[in-house]
Amino acid sequence: MKNPIKVLSALAATATLAFGMTACGGSSQATSSDTITYWASNQGNSLEDTAAKLKPSLDRFTEKTGVKVKLEVIGWNDLYNRILTAVTSGDGPDVLNIGNTWAVTLQETGAFEPVEGALLDAVGGKDRFLKTSWSTGGAEGKTPTSVPLYGLAYNMYYNPKMFKEAGIETPPATWDEFVADAKKLTKDTNGDGKPDQWGFTAAGASVSANSHQAFVRGLQNGGTLFDKDGKPTFDSAAQVAGVKQWIDLMATDKVMSPSDAEISDGAQKVDNLINGKAAMMFDQSPVKNFDARGFKDWAVAPVPMMKAGASGPEGTQSHVAGINLSVFKNSKNKENAIKLTGWLTNDAEQVALNKAFRSLPVVTGASSDAAFQTDEVKLKNDALANHALPMPLIPKEGQMETLTGTAIKSLFAKAATGTVTEADVQAALKDANNQMAAAQ
């Protein structure tokens, strides 16, 4: 293994759930050649819900192959650090889920099996997969070390009842229309002189979500996070303009609650929409939460762009979001780990799993299923195929997310209690840019 990533020795405890024996270790702890370990990300409403939805697929795999699977579902707040610890120790699972934006960073560790030979054959080759999703498997020009599993993309979700009450007939297509509508939807319904219904809600303290918006808003304004030579351009005029638009929703336009500056968990903004505290939000996969809460007053539309009908980078509405699968290179049961990867990406399981988690199939053979013909899924598919680009495919992508996301988090904190100027945005992004440049 080359260039192992060093991590803090003390990590927060992770809530886990396993089938059969407790899934508490890696490939070296597998008790027999017919048992493999699998770390899954939390895709459901809870760790338990995710495990319950995965169990039928894993049971079918065991029935088909005779291979048992020790499953551990790990929350998103803990998954990345758990992976880094496994990389450093060499004691990881056989198969694991990763956020696809981590793929290049993890590829650089040398800890994961290249998707070639037996592994590429097991998943049926790259041509089965959506091109945008396959592109997230590793650095451009290198053999990927992960394969797509679940596809995701941002849409705009809104309350049509609130729209009707505000006299808004159609969802906004441009950013200017979006801000204007958000102002109409921000109201004082209690009569105390303070808004209690907001036009828009977002997780202002979520570092990852903020970094996604730095990426998208920058592209829509003609910018990029890195230039063609790979140097960071976080503080370019276009990037500053895009981030300022995002911060202005709270600081200047006053269509976001100041309390949103404290939201770090995206589920809280979904609660704001469900509870009638906000009328619009951008999200990747909230419908499972809507269903669990019996919430029916929702509709979906594309994320607004600077210009209606924009294409190319300026027509970006989302990064290529999703979850990938990787096989640890030092797995002691690699043959069966590869079998599981092939199983989870076959057409039938892609239909079953993505239907269960309200995500998008990443293989074209599953996309025609009736479950993926709803307006919501069609819009998400269009965004993923035609209006999405991968987050920068660089080894230090994780650091880029942390730096840009934290800068925006601090700007939202400032906006919650005062004003944020263009100079403030410029300074915050310049500091992040300098840190990124120093790390390269």
C-alpha positions in Angstrom: 0.0 0.0 0.0 1.4 3.4 -0.9 0.9 6.8 0.8 -1.3 5.6 3.7 -3.4 8.4 5.1 -2.8 9.3 8.7 -5.8 9.8 10.9 -6.5 10.7 14.5 -6.2 7.8 16.8 -9.3 8.5 18.7 -12.5 8.5 16.7 -16.1 8.9 17.7 -18.0 5.7 18.3 -20.1 4.6 15.3 -23.6 3.2 15.6 -23.7 0.0 13.7 -26.1 -2.8 13.0 -25.2 -6.3 11.7 -26.9 -9.4 10.5 -25.8 -12.6 12.0 -22.5 -12.1 13.9 -21.6 -8.5 14.8 -19.7 -6.9 11.9 -16.8 -5.5 13.9 -13.8 -5.9 11.7 -12.3 -6.4 8.3 -11.4 -9.1 5.9 -8.8 -10.6 8.2 -11.6 -11.3 10.7 -13.7 -13.3 8.3 -14.2 -16.7 9.8 -14.4 -18.8 6.6 -14.0 -18.5 2.9 -17.8 -18.4 2.4 -18.2 -15.2 4.6 -17.4 -11.7 3.6 -17.8 -8.3 5.4 -19.6 -5.3 3.9 -19.6 -1.8 5.1 -22.7 0.0 3.8 -23.4 3.7 4.0 -26.7 4.9 5.5 -29.1 5.3 2.6 -32.4 5.0 4.5 -34.2 6.8 7.2 -31.9 5.2 9.9 -29.1 2.7 10.2 -31.8 0.0 11.0 -33.9 1.0 8.0 -30.9 0.8 5.7 -30.0 -2.6 7.0 -33.6 -3.9 6.6 -33.7 -2.7 3.0 -30.4 -4.3 2.2 -31.2 -7.6 3.8 -33.4 -9.0 1.0 -30.7 -8.4 -1.6 -28.0 -9.9 0.5 -30.2 -12.9 1.3 -30.7 -13.4 -2.4 -26.9 -13.2 -2.9 -26.3 -15.9 -0.2 -29.0 -18.1 -1.7 -27.5 -17.8 -5.2 -23.8 -18.2 -4.2 -23.6 -19.7 -0.8 -21.6 -16.7 0.4 -22.7 -15.1 3.7 -22.4 -11.4 4.2 -21.6 -9.7 7.5 -23.2 -6.3 7.1 -22.4 -3.1 9.0 -24.3 0.1 8.2 -22.2 3.2 9.1 -23.5 6.7 9.5 -22.2 9.4 7.1 -20.6 11.4 10.0 -18.4 8.4 10.7 -17.9 6.6 7.4 -15.0 8.5 6.0 -12.9 8.3 9.2 -13.7 4.6 9.5 -12.4 4.1 6.0 -9.2 6.0 6.6 -8.5 4.0 9.8 -9.0 0.8 7.8 -6.6 2.0 5.1 -4.0 2.9 7.7 -4.3 -0.4 9.7 -4.9 -2.7 6.7 -7.8 -4.2 8.6 -10.8 -3.3 6.6 -13.9 -5.0 5.2 -13.9 -6.9 2.0 -16.4 -4.6 0.3 -17.5 -1.1 1.2 -19.6 1.9 0.1 -17.9 5.3 -0.5 -19.2 8.7 -1.3 -18.2 9.1 -4.9 -16.5 12.4 -4.3 -14.0 10.5 -2.1 -13.0 8.2 -5.0 -9.8 9.9 -6.1 -8.6 10.6 -2.6 -9.0 6.9 -1.7 -7.6 5.8 -5.0 -4.3 7.5 -4.1 -3.9 5.3 -1.0 -3.4 2.2 -3.1 -5.7 0.3 -0.8 -8.4 -0.6 -3.2 -8.7 -3.1 -6.1 -8.5 -1.6 -9.6 -11.6 -2.1 -11.6 -10.1 -4.3 -14.3 -9.8 -8.0 -15.0 -12.1 -10.1 -12.9 -13.7 -7.1 -11.1 -14.5 -5.4 -14.4 -15.9 -8.6 -15.8 -18.1 -9.1 -12.7 -19.8 -5.8 -13.2 -20.3 -6.4 -16.9 -17.9 -3.7 -18.2 -18.1 0.1 -18.0 -20.6 0.4 -21.0 -23.4 -0.8 -18.8 -23.1 2.3 -16.6 -24.2 5.9 -17.0 -21.1 7.8 -18.3 -21.4 10.5 -15.7 -21.6 8.0 -12.8 -18.8 5.9 -14.2 -16.6 9.0 -14.4 -16.6 9.3 -10.6 -14.7 6.0 -10.1 -11.3 7.5 -9.9 -8.9 10.1 -11.4 -9.2 10.8 -15.1 -6.9 8.7 -17.2 -6.3 6.1 -14.4 -8.0 2.8 -13.8 -10.9 3.4 -11.4 -10.9 1.8 -8.0 -14.7 2.1 -7.4 -17.8 1.3 -9.4 -21.1 3.2 -9.1 -23.9 1.8 -7.0 -26.5 4.5 -6.3 -27.1 7.6 -8.4 -28.2 10.9 -7.0 -28.5 14.5 -8.2 -30.0 17.8 -6.8 -33.5 18.8 -7.6 -35.6 21.7 -6.2 -38.4 20.5 -3.9 -41.2 22.9 -3.0 -44.6 23.2 -1.4 -47.2 23.9 -4.2 -49.8 24.9 -1.7 -47.5 27.8 -0.5 -46.8 28.7 -4.1 -50.5 29.0 -4.8 -51.1 31.1 -1.7 -48.3 33.5 -2.8 -49.7 33.7 -6.4 -46.8 31.8 -7.9 -48.0 29.7 -10.8 -44.9 27.9 -11.9 -41.6 27.1 -10.3 -38.7 29.4 -11.0 -36.3 28.6 -13.9 -33.7 31.3 -13.3 -31.8 32.5 -10.3 -33.5 35.9 -10.4 -36.9 34.3 -10.5 -36.0 32.0 -7.7 -34.9 34.9 -5.4 -38.0 36.9 -6.4 -40.3 33.9 -5.6 -38.5 33.2 -2.3 -39.2 36.8 -1.2 -42.9 36.3 -1.9 -42.9 33.1 0.1 -41.2 34.7 3.1 -44.0 35.8 5.4 -44.9 36.8 8.9 -47.9 34.5 9.5 -48.0 35.1 13.3 -48.3 38.9 13.1 -45.4 39.5 15.4 -43.3 41.4 12.9 -40.9 38.5 12.3 -41.0 36.0 9.5 -42.0 32.5 10.5 -42.4 31.1 7.0 -39.3 31.3 4.8 -38.9 31.1 1.1 -35.9 28.7 1.2 -34.1 26.5 3.6 -30.6 25.0 3.5 -28.1 23.3 5.8 -25.8 26.3 6.3 -23.5 24.5 8.6 -23.1 21.4 6.4 -19.5 21.5 5.0 -20.2 19.0 2.2 -23.5 20.6 1.1 -21.8 24.0 1.1 -18.9 22.7 -1.0 -21.5 21.4 -3.5 -23.0 24.8 -3.9 -19.6 26.5 -4.3 -19.0 24.1 -7.2 -22.4 24.5 -8.8 -22.9 28.3 -8.3 -19.3 28.9 -9.5 -19.9 27.0 -12.7 -23.2 28.7 -13.4 -21.4 32.0 -13.1 -18.6 31.0 -15.5 -16.0 30.0 -12.8 -14.3 26.8 -11.7 -12.7 25.7 -8.5 -9.4 24.8 -10.3 -7.9 26.1 -13.5 -6.7 24.0 -16.4 -3.3 23.6 -14.7 -4.9 22.3 -11.5 -4.3 25.4 -9.4 -7.1 26.4 -7.0 -9.2 29.4 -8.1 -11.6 29.5 -5.1 -11.4 33.3 -5.0 -11.8 34.1 -8.7 -14.4 36.8 -9.5 -16.9 34.2 -10.8 -16.5 31.9 -7.8 -17.0 34.9 -5.4 -20.1 36.0 -7.3 -21.6 32.5 -7.1 -20.9 32.0 -3.4 -22.2 35.5 -2.6 -25.5 34.6 -4.3 -25.7 31.7 -2.0 -24.9 33.6 1.2 -27.1 36.5 0.1 -30.2 34.3 0.5 -29.7 34.8 4.2 -27.6 38.0 4.4 -29.3 40.3 1.9 -32.4 38.7 0.3 -33.6 37.6 3.8 -35.3 34.5 2.5 -33.5 32.0 4.7 -34.0 31.8 8.5 -30.9 32.8 10.4 -31.3 29.6 12.3 -30.4 27.7 9.1 -26.8 28.8 9.8 -26.7 26.1 12.5 -28.1 23.2 10.5 -25.5 20.6 9.8 -27.8 17.7 9.1 -29.7 17.9 5.8 -32.7 16.1 7.4 -33.4 19.2 9.4 -34.0 21.3 6.3 -36.3 18.5 5.1 -38.2 18.9 8.4 -38.5 22.7 7.7 -40.3 21.9 4.4 -42.5 19.3 5.9 -43.4 21.5 8.9 -44.3 24.5 6.8 -41.4 26.6 8.0 -40.0 26.9 4.5 -41.3 26.7 0.9 -38.3 25.5 -1.1 -35.1 23.6 -0.8 -32.4 21.9 -2.9 -31.9 18.2 -2.1 -30.7 14.9 -3.5 -33.1 12.3 -2.0 -35.8 13.6 0.4 -38.8 11.5 -0.8 -38.1 8.7 1.5 -38.4 11.2 4.4 -41.6 12.6 2.9 -43.1 9.1 2.7 -42.0 8.2 6.2 -43.8 11.3 7.5 -46.8 11.0 5.3 -46.0 14.4 3.7 -48.0 15.0 0.4 -47.7 18.8 -0.2 -44.6 18.6 -2.3 -43.6 19.0 -5.9 -40.3 19.0 -7.8 -38.5 21.1 -10.4 -35.0 21.5 -11.8 -32.5 23.6 -9.8 -32.7 27.2 -11.2 -29.9 28.4 -13.5 -28.6 31.8 -14.2 -30.1 31.6 -17.6 -33.1 29.4 -18.5 -32.1 26.6 -20.9 -28.3 27.0 -20.2 -26.1 24.1 -21.2 -22.5 23.1 -20.7 -20.8 24.1 -17.4 -23.1 27.2 -17.0 -26.1 24.8 -17.2 -24.8 22.8 -14.2 -27.6 22.1 -11.6 -25.8 19.4 -9.5 -22.5 17.6 -9.1 -22.6 14.0 -10.1 -23.8 12.7 -6.8 -23.9 9.1 -5.7 -22.5 6.2 -3.8 -19.8 3.8 -5.2 -18.5 0.4 -4.3 -14.9 -0.6 -3.7 -13.1 -3.8 -2.9 -10.2 -3.7 -0.5 -7.0 -4.9 -2.2 -5.9 -6.9 0.8 -9.2 -8.8 1.2 -8.6 -12.4 2.1 -11.7 -13.4 0.3 -11.4 -11.2 -2.9 -13.1 -13.7 -5.2 -16.4 -13.5 -3.2 -16.0 -9.7 -2.6 -15.9 -9.3 -6.4 -19.0 -11.5 -6.7 -20.9 -9.3 -4.3 -19.9 -6.2 -6.3 -21.2 -7.8 -9.4 -24.4 -8.8 -7.6 -25.2 -5.4 -6.3 -24.8 -3.8 -9.7 -26.7 -6.3 -11.8 -29.9 -5.0 -13.4 -32.4 -6.7 -11.1 -30.7 -5.7 -7.9 -30.2 -2.2 -9.2 -34.0 -1.9 -9.6 -34.7 -3.4 -6.2 -32.1 -1.3 -4.3 -32.7 2.0 -5.9 -36.4 1.6 -5.6 -36.0 0.9 -1.9 -33.7 3.9 -1.3 -35.4 6.3 -3.8 -32.1 6.8 -5.6 -31.3 6.4 -9.3 -30.0 3.2 -11.0 -26.5 3.7 -12.4 -26.9 1.0 -15.1 -28.9 1.8 -18.2 -30.6 -1.6 -18.1 -32.5 -0.8 -14.9 -33.6 2.7 -15.8 -36.7 1.6 -17.8 -38.4 0.0 -14.8 -41.7 1.6 -13.9 -40.4 2.7 -10.5 -38.1 5.2 -12.3 -40.7 6.8 -14.5 -42.1 9.3 -12.0 -41.7 13.0 -12.7 -39.3 13.3 -9.8 -37.0 10.6 -11.0 -37.2 11.7 -14.6 -36.0 15.2 -13.5 -33.2 13.7 -11.4 -32.1 11.5 -14.3 -32.1 14.5 -16.6 -30.0 16.5 -14.1 -27.6 13.6 -13.7 -27.2 12.9 -17.4 -27.3 16.4 -18.8 -26.8 19.0 -16.1 -24.2 17.5 -13.8 -20.4 17.4 -13.6 -18.2 15.4 -11.2 -16.7 17.3 -8.3 -13.0 18.0 -9.2 -11.3 14.7 -9.7 -8.2 15.4 -7.6 -6.4 13.5 -4.9 -7.1 16.3 -2.3 -10.8 16.5 -3.2 -11.7 15.9 0.4 -9.6 18.8 1.5 -11.1 21.0 -1.2 -14.6 20.2 0.2 -13.5 20.9 3.7 -11.9 24.3 2.9 -14.7 25.7 0.7 -17.5 24.2 2.8 -16.0 25.6 6.0 -15.5 29.0 4.5 -19.2 29.1 3.5 -20.2 27.8 6.9 -18.4 30.8 8.5 -20.0 33.2 6.1 -23.5 31.9 7.0 -22.7 32.2 10.7 -21.8 35.9 10.0 -24.9 36.4 8.0 -27.1 35.1 10.8 -26.1 38.0 13.1 -25.0 40.7 10.7 -24.1 41.6 7.1 -21.8 39.9 4.7 -20.1 42.0 2.0 -18.4 41.0 -1.2 -15.1 41.7 0.5 -16.0 39.2 3.2 -16.8 36.5 0.7 -13.6 37.4 -1.2 -11.5 37.2 2.0 -13.0 33.9 3.2 -12.4 32.2 -0.2 -8.9 33.7 -0.6 -8.0 32.2 2.8 -9.4 28.8 1.7 -7.6 29.1 -1.7 -4.2 29.8 0.0 -4.6 26.8 2.2 -5.4 24.6 -0.8 -2.4 25.9 -2.7 -0.1 25.3 0.2 -1.4 21.7 0.5 -0.7 20.8 -3.2 
